[in-house]
Amino acid sequence: MIVHPPLFTCAKTPVVGKKGVVVANHPMGAAAGAEMLAAGGNAFDAAAATLLALTVVEPMMVGVMGGGLSHLRLASGEHIVIDALSCAAASMTPEIYEPVADDGLRYMDAAGRRNLVGPTAVAVPGNLLGWHAMQTRFGKLPFADVVAPAVRLAKSGFQVTHYLSGAINENGEDLLADPVMRSLFLPDGRALPVGSRLRQPVYGEALELIAAEGASALHGGALGEALVRRIASGDDPGWVSEADLRDYRTVDRAPIVGRYRGFDIVGPPPPASSGVHITQMLNMLEEFDVAAMGFGSLESLRVLTEIIKIAFEDRRRFSGDPAFVDVPVERLTAKDYARDCVARLRGVGGPLADIPEYGRESADTTHITVADGEGNVVAATHTINGLFGARFMDPETGIIPNNYMSNFDPHPGHALSIQSGKRVPTSMAPMMVLRDGDPRFALGMPGGLRIFPSVFQAIVNLLDHGMSLQEAVEAPRLWTQGAEVEIEPAYGPREDALAQSGYDVRQKPHIGGGMNAIGFREDGAMEGAACWRADGVAIALGGGLAKPGVRFWPDRAPESAENDGTGASAGKP
C-alpha cells in the first residue's frame, strides 16, 4: 500500500474466528447475533436476531415499521437480495402534499413538513416481513429464539450510549411534541444522559407477540391494527391501512454482478443504486492505475471525485423503482459505457452537465454484516428513514413508524413522484466481493446518499491499495454529487490542493456512518471490522464444542471410536 504521507491510524481493532462473525453498529446488537451462532444457529438466525435487537438499542435508526435490503449468500453459492423497502400506500396519489418550492434546497419539502413528521409521513413498511422471511426460509432456530434477545433488551433495558443520547438531543423539539416519545426519551424534558438505563416494556410486549406470531403480528394482526389506529388519529391522519400491511410483499431480486481487476463485485439491483453505480464507477476506475497513484494522493482524490460525480449524474437520470421506471442496467454496467463515461470527466471531455440535485435520502440507517462457519453470509442495511422516523411512537405497541414518504418527490409528474405501491430509489449498498466464486469481503454502511460512494472507496482501498480490512473501513472518505466536495478531516492536508484544482471543498467531521465488514481468509478464518463512525462492534466465534467422546475425567472416556459410535478418535487431543 502506498500512502503519501500516512493520513490516518485505525481507532478500532479487528476480530478473527472460524465459527462465525457478527458486525453491527451497537455492541448489544452484535452480541444478539453472536448468541444465535453460539446456540447452533446460522448466519440468517444471527442476522435476524441482530436486526431485531437493534430496533431496541438503535431506536433512532431502525425498526419493524421501516424498510431495507438484505443481501444473502447461501452456502450453495446462490445470492438473493430480499427487497423489503417501504412503498407508497394504496390510497396515496401524487397530489397528497403541497410542495413548498419548485427548485433549490427545499424542492423535496412539503408544506407543514407533512412528508417528514407525523402520520402523513408514514409509508408501508417491509422490515419485519423481510427479516421473518429470511430467518424462517434459511435459518435453523425457532423464530421465537431469534426474537428473545430483543425482548430481553427491551424489558430489562440497556445503557444509553453517547450516540443515542446525542441523537435524542438533536431531535428534542420533535420528540417533546409526542407525549410517548417524550416520556421515554426525555422524561424530565432533557435527553436521556449517557450511561442511564433505557427500558421499553411496551415494545417488549410487542416483540413477544412477534415471537409468537411472526410477521403476521404486524402484517394482519394486533400490532398492525394498533398502528393503523394511531396513524388514522388526530387532525391530520395518514394513509397506511390494515389492507396495506396485509398486502405488502417483499421481493426476491437477483443481484448485479460486476467485474473489477479479477474480482466479482455483487450488489443489489434497482431500486438500489449500489449494484449499478458501484459497478459503473469501478469500470471507469479500471482505466486508471490508481494503485500507482497511492492512497490519498491529490491525483487519486481528483479521479475519485470526478468518477463519483459521473455516477450521480447518471443516477439522477435513470434511477427508480423498476416496476415503474425503465432503468437501463445493462447499459450502465457495461465496460464500453464506462469508457464513454471516462471521456466525460472534467479535464478530459469538458465539464459535467448542470443537472438539478433533486432527491433526498436520510443518512440515518443501520447496517450489519454476518457470516457463519457453514458458508452463509448476510449483508443487510435497514432503516426507519429519518432519525426516529416520523417522530412519534404508537402508545399501544411502543413502535416508531418510518417517515419514508419524505423520499418521494412531492411534485406530480416526475420519476420520483408518489404512486401507489412505488418504492423509491435507495443508496443502500450491502455488497460482497468474490474471487473465483468464493467470498472475499462482505461490507456495507449507513449514510443515505453517501453510502454507495463510500463503499466504492472501501472496495478500492482493499483491491487497489492493499489495505487491511480494518484500514479499509476506517480510511478517510470524500463525497460529492457534483457541486461541493466533502472531505473528512484526515484529508485536511489535501484541502488546499483540491481547492486550487477548482473544487469547492467542505471539510466534514465524517462522511456517512459506521461501515461493518467481514473478510474471508484462505485458511477458512473470518475477520470482522467496524469503524469509528458509529458504535460498531465486531464479535467472532472461535473454538467450538469438544470432540465426540471427550470427557472431563480421561479414565471415563471411551477407549476407542468404536465405543462411542462417532467414527473419530475419542478422548485424545
C-alpha positions, 0 to 999 in steps of 0.5 A: 500500500502506498500512502503519501504521507500516512493520513490516518491510524485505525481507532478500532481493532479487528476480530478473527474466528472460524465459527462465525462473525457478527458486525453491527453498529451497537455492541448489544446488537452484535452480541444478539447475533453472536448468541444465535451462532453460539446456540447452533444457529446460522448466519440468517438466525444471527442476522435476524436476531441482530436486526431485531435487537437493534430496533431496541438499542438503535431506536433512532435508526431502525425498526419493524415499521421501516424498510431495507435490503438484505443481501444473502449468500447461501452456502450453495453459492446462490445470492438473493437480495430480499427487497423489503423497502417501504412503498407508497400506500394504496390510497396515496396519489401524487397530489397528497402534499403541497410542495413548498418550492419548485427548485433549490434546497427545499424542492423535496419539502412539503408544506407543514413538513407533512412528508417528514413528521407525523402520520402523513409521513408514514409509508408501508413498511417491509422490515419485519416481513423481510427479516421473518422471511429470511430467518424462517426460509434459511435459518435453523432456530425457532423464530421465537429464539431469534426474537428473545434477545430483543425482548430481553433488551427491551424489558430489562433495558440497556445503557444509553450510549453517547450516540443515542443520547446525542441523537435524542438531543438533536431531535428534542423539539420533535420528540417533546411534541409526542407525549410517548416519545417524550416520556421515554426519551426525555422524561424530565424534558432533557435527553436521556444522559449517557450511561442511564438505563433505557427500558421499553416494556411496551415494545417488549410486549410487542416483540413477544407477540412477534415471537409468537406470531411472526410477521403476521403480528404486524402484517394482519394482526394486533400490532398492525391494527394498533398502528393503523389506529394511531396513524388514522388519529388526530387532525391530520391522519395518514394513509397506511391501512390494515389492507396495506400491511396485509398486502405488502410483499417483499421481493426476491431480486437477483443481484448485479454482478460486476467485474473489477481487476479479477474480482466479482463485485455483487450488489443489489439491483434497482431500486438500489443504486449500489449494484449499478453505480458501484459497478459503473464507477469501478469500470471507469476506475479500471482505466486508471492505475490508481494503485500507482497513484497511492492512497490519498494522493491529490491525483487519486482524490481528483479521479475519485471525485470526478468518477463519483460525480459521473455516477450521480449524474447518471443516477439522477437520470435513470434511477427508480423503482423498476416496476415503474421506471425503465432503468437501463442496467445493462447499459450502465454496467457495461465496460464500453459505457464506462469508457464513454463515461471516462471521456466525460470527466472534467479535464478530459471531455469538458465539464459535467452537465448542470443537472438539478440535485433533486432527491433526498435520502436520510443518512440515518440507517443501520447496517450489519454484516454476518457470516457463519462457519457453514458458508452463509453470509448476510449483508443487510442495511435497514432503516426507519428513514429519518432519525426516529422516523416520523417522530412519534411512537404508537402508545399501544405497541411502543413502535416508531413508524418510518417517515419514508414518504419524505423520499418521494418527490412531492411534485406530480409528474416526475420519476420520483413522484408518489404512486401507489405501491412505488418504492423509491430509489435507495443508496443502500449498498450491502455488497460482497466481493468474490474471487473465483466464486468464493467470498472475499469481503462482505461490507456495507454502511449507513449514510443515505446518499453517501453510502454507495460512494463510500463503499466504492472507496472501501472496495478500492482501498482493499483491491487497489491499495492493499489495505487491511480490512480494518484500514479499509473501513476506517480510511478517510472518505470524500463525497460529492454529487457534483457541486461541493466536495466533502472531505473528512478531516484526515484529508485536511492536508489535501484541502488546499490542493483540491481547492486550487484544482477548482473544487469547492471543498467542505471539510466534514467531521465524517462522511456517512456512518459506521461501515461493518465488514467481514473478510474471508481468509484462505485458511477458512478464518473470518475477520470482522471490522467496524469503524469509528463512525458509529458504535460498531462492534465486531464479535467472532466465534472461535473454538467450538464444542469438544470432540465426540467422546471427550470427557472431563475425567480421561479414565471415563472416556471411551477407549476407542471410536468404536465405543462411542459410535462417532467414527473419530478418535475419542478422548485424545487431543 
